[in-house]
Amino acid sequence: MKDKLNFENLKESDKKQVKSLLLVICLVGVVLVGTSYAWLTITKAGEKSVGLTAGTLNLTYDDTGSEVITLTDVLPVSDSEGLVSTAYTFKVTNTGNINTTYTIYLDDEELTEGDTRLDDKYVKYAITKNSSEPIKGLVSSLTASTDSNKPGRSLITSTLTPNGVDTYQLRVWLDEDAFDSEATEKTFKKVLRIEASQ
């Protein structure tokens, strides 16, 4: 007959070790279950209105008033003209009850056959959040994504409090100071993408 492990036959010190081990295993299980909802990441692009609900996070991205961001056959303009040009307007809303950090990216959009992509070094941007002073610069100065599946540039990162709304206006224009013959007859075509985490 095989020997069976019997709790009563263990020494008192061995019983304490088994009880301690079982307690640690239970505590680790409780911690894992209790914190498993605490981290969530989502990426959405190319849709006009996107909603995400998970646990206590509810983030809505709405760019129904914006189209693909495009510059084709345009002339270079000064910054003062670019800053009052037509804006691409969009909103990010947190209707959940926890803070949400998000990053908005400016991704390359597929070009129409026969078009040639305009290098980002010729294009300036200005992004205004909630009517604050715009952040502006050359698109090429934005941090490029390291993910080859998501080629783009990080436009802005922010945190939204529960029930918070961030409204953005994005303007792009051909920079008169950086313009040269390399920029003629080319197309700048981008789309916005958002990544959020809690």
ChimeraX attribute file (.defattr): number of C-alpha atoms within 10 A of each C-alpha:
attribute: neighborCount
match mode: 1-to-1
recipient: residues
	/A:1	3
	/A:2	4
	/A:3	5
	/A:4	7
	/A:5	8
	/A:6	7
	/A:7	11
	/A:8	8
	/A:9	10
	/A:10	12
	/A:11	9
	/A:12	10
	/A:13	8
	/A:14	12
	/A:15	14
	/A:16	12
	/A:17	11
	/A:18	13
	/A:19	11
	/A:20	12
	/A:21	12
	/A:22	12
	/A:23	12
	/A:24	12
	/A:25	11
	/A:26	12
	/A:27	12
	/A:28	12
	/A:29	11
	/A:30	12
	/A:31	10
	/A:32	11
	/A:33	10
	/A:34	10
	/A:35	9
	/A:36	10
	/A:37	13
	/A:38	11
	/A:39	8
	/A:40	13
	/A:41	10
	/A:42	12
	/A:43	12
	/A:44	16
	/A:45	17
	/A:46	15
	/A:47	13
	/A:48	13
	/A:49	15
	/A:50	15
	/A:51	14
	/A:52	15
	/A:53	12
	/A:54	10
	/A:55	11
	/A:56	15
	/A:57	21
	/A:58	18
	/A:59	26
	/A:60	18
	/A:61	22
	/A:62	18
	/A:63	20
	/A:64	13
	/A:65	11
	/A:66	16
	/A:67	14
	/A:68	12
	/A:69	19
	/A:70	14
	/A:71	17
	/A:72	15
	/A:73	12
	/A:74	12
	/A:75	13
	/A:76	19
	/A:77	17
	/A:78	13
	/A:79	20
	/A:80	8
	/A:81	10
	/A:82	19
	/A:83	20
	/A:84	10
	/A:85	14
	/A:86	12
	/A:87	19
	/A:88	18
	/A:89	18
	/A:90	20
	/A:91	18
	/A:92	22
	/A:93	20
	/A:94	25
	/A:95	21
	/A:96	21
	/A:97	14
	/A:98	15
	/A:99	18
	/A:100	21
	/A:101	15
	/A:102	21
	/A:103	16
	/A:104	21
	/A:105	25
	/A:106	24
	/A:107	22
	/A:108	17
	/A:109	18
	/A:110	11
	/A:111	13
	/A:112	10
	/A:113	6
	/A:114	7
	/A:115	13
	/A:116	14
	/A:117	18
	/A:118	19
	/A:119	14
	/A:120	16
	/A:121	16
	/A:122	21
	/A:123	22
	/A:124	24
	/A:125	22
	/A:126	22
	/A:127	23
	/A:128	18
	/A:129	17
	/A:130	13
	/A:131	11
	/A:132	9
	/A:133	10
	/A:134	17
	/A:135	13
	/A:136	17
	/A:137	17
	/A:138	18
	/A:139	22
	/A:140	15
	/A:141	14
	/A:142	17
	/A:143	13
	/A:144	17
	/A:145	15
	/A:146	10
	/A:147	8
	/A:148	7
	/A:149	7
	/A:150	14
	/A:151	14
	/A:152	23
	/A:153	22
	/A:154	19
	/A:155	23
	/A:156	16
	/A:157	13
	/A:158	12
	/A:159	16
	/A:160	20
	/A:161	16
	/A:162	18
	/A:163	14
	/A:164	16
	/A:165	17
	/A:166	18
	/A:167	15
	/A:168	20
	/A:169	18
	/A:170	22
	/A:171	21
	/A:172	25
	/A:173	26
	/A:174	26
	/A:175	21
	/A:176	15
	/A:177	11
	/A:178	13
	/A:179	16
	/A:180	11
	/A:181	6
	/A:182	10
	/A:183	22
	/A:184	14
	/A:185	13
	/A:186	17
	/A:187	19
	/A:188	24
	/A:189	19
	/A:190	19
	/A:191	19
	/A:192	24
	/A:193	21
	/A:194	21
	/A:195	15
	/A:196	19
	/A:197	17
	/A:198	17
